[in-house]
Structure formats: C-alpha cells, structure tokens
Amino acid sequence: MTVDQVVAEFGVYGGTLLAAIVSGFVPLIAIDVLLVAIAVASSSPSVGAPTSPWAANLPVIVGLAALGTLLGKLPTYYAVRGLAAIPGKHQDRVERTRAWLARWKSSPRGLLVASSFLGLPPFSIVATVAGAFGIRTRPFCAIVLGGRLARFAIVVIVAAAL
C-alpha cells in the first residue's frame, strides 16, 4: 500500500497509527518505511518547503507511530509475562531466552532501551520477552515509547532533509 492509499483510506494520522499497531504484531512490517515516505512526501526535494497539509504535523505523526508500536507490543508483552509465571514447559523456553539475551547486556531495561532505539538486538524479540524479564508495565511503556519516539524522530528528520 502506498502513502497515497493509506492517506486516502484512513487519513495520514489514522493510517500511521494503524500501520504502527500492525507493525507491533507483525515484525515484517516496518513502520519506519511509512514514516520515510510521509516525510519525503511532506517536503519538496528542490526547496525543502512543506508541500502537504500534514508537513507541519510531522511530530504528531512520529508520536502516533511510537504510540501505535507500543499498543501493538502490549498484548504480546502481557501474554509472555503471563507465560513466564506458569511453571512447566514454557518456563524452560523463557529461561533459554533469558540466557540468550543476557549475552548482550546484563540489564534487561538497558537491553530494551537499546533495542527500542537501535533495533538491535531485534526489537520484536526483546519487546516480546520483556515481560519474562520481569520488566514491569510502566517502565516497559516508558522505555518503548521513549526509544521509539527518538528513533522515529531521527528517521523523519533525515528523510525530510533528503
């Protein structure tokens, strides 16, 4: 779906939020690509002047993308958090995942910060198992929202400058 199709169907704000929520569930959908397309469409390449009605509201679009990503990750976070509390075969998987992720960082919150901003280790994996790490909901939301806001702001600034 092109930027024009998303905007025509849902509006730029609704389309951004919806695409971000879906990207939270489906890691193969990159909200970054939509943000780049919106930023590029928002400015004229020759003079850099705004050419679309939403150009002045790129910070709102970035905020909606970050919020949508968080909303898309929360159901999975809660599901894994619940599975981590259940003893049995899932506990073994949770422990193996914890050991695998511990190779990168001793602090699960630090790992979530790096992953939400840089995407490395893969954000979809780290955000999914954050509940198993014992990261509580409020810190999880704050870290993901802050990291995604910073990441998406940089993506949009760079794309708009091109």
N, C-alpha and C positions, 0 to 999 in steps of 0.2 A: 504494500500500500504506500503510495507516495504522500508527501506532505500535503499536497493539494487535496487528495482524497480524504485524509484524516481530518483536515480542517473543514472540508465540506460536510463530512458526516457528523462530526462531534464538536466542531469548533476547535480552535488551537488549544484552549485550556482543557476542555474535556478530553480531547484526543491525547494530549500529553499525559494527563492523569491516568486515563485508561491504559495507554501503552505502558506506562511505568508500572502499574499494578500487574499487568500481564507479564511484564519482564521479571517481576519478582517471583512469579511462579515458574516461568519458562526461561531458563538461563540462556537459551539460544537467541532470545530476542534482546537486542541491545538498545536500551533507551538512549544511549549516547549517540547513536546514528540518527535518531529522530531529532535530538537536540541540535546536532550539527546541521541537519537540513533546515530546521527552523531558523537557526542563527544565520545561515548563509542566505536563506530567502528573505531575511529581515533587513539585509543591508545591500546596497548597490555595490558591486565589486569595483566600479570605477571611482566613486567618490566616497564610499562608506556611509552615505546618508541613508536614514531609515526609508524603506520603501513599502513596508507593510504596516497595517494597523496595530499589530502586536509587538512591533520592534521596541517600543518604549517599555513594554512589559516583560522583557526577557527575564528579569529577576523573578517575576511571578511564575513564569514557565519553569524556571530552574527549581523554584520551591515546590511546585506541583510535581515535578519529576522526582524529586527527593522524597516527598511525602508518599507518592504512589509506590515507589520502590519499597519504602518501609511497610506500607499497607500490604503489599504483595508478599513480603517476607514473614510478617507476623503469624499467619496461620501455620506455616511450616515450623517456625521457631517454637510455637506452643505445642505442636504435635511432637517434635523431637524432645522438648522439655518434659512432656508427659511420658514419653517412652523411656527417657533416661531414669525416671523414678520407678519404673516397673522392673523388678528383678526377672531374670530369665535370659533367653537367647538374645534379646535386644541389648541387654547390659554388656554383653561381650562385644557387640558391634560398637557400642558407644565408647567403651574403653579402648578399643583398637583405633577408633577415630581420634580420640583424645591423644593417644600416643603418637599418631601420625602427625597431627597438628602441633604437638609440643616440640617437634624438631625445629620449627621455625621461631617460636617465641615461648618464653616461659609464662608470659602474662596473656591470658585469653582476651582480656579487654584490649591490650596493645595489639594483639593479632587482629581483632575485629576493627580497630581504628585503621590499621594499615590496609586491611583488605577492603574496607568500605571506601577508602580514598583512592588507593592504587589499583585495586582489583587483584592483588597478589598477596598471599595465596588467593585462589579464586573466591570471589565474594559470595557466590551462590553456595559454595560448600561451607565456608566459615559462618555465614549468617544462619545457615540451616542448623548447624550443630552448636550454635551459641547457647541454646537452652541446655544442652547436655553439659556444657562447661560450667553451668551454674551462674551465668550472667543473668542478672535479674532484668525484668521487663523495662523499667525506666532507664537504666544505663544502656540497655540494648537499643532502645528507641533513640536516645540522645546520641549515641555513638554513630548509629546508622544514618540518622538524619543529618548530623553534622558532617560526617565523611562524604556522604552523597551530595550534600549541598556544595561543599568545597570542590569536589570532583566535577560536578555538572557546571558549576560557575566557570571553572577553568576551561572546560570543553567549549562552552558557549562563547566565552571571551576570545579564545583562539580562533574558533570557527568564524565569528563575526569579523575578526580582523583580516581574514583571508580574502 
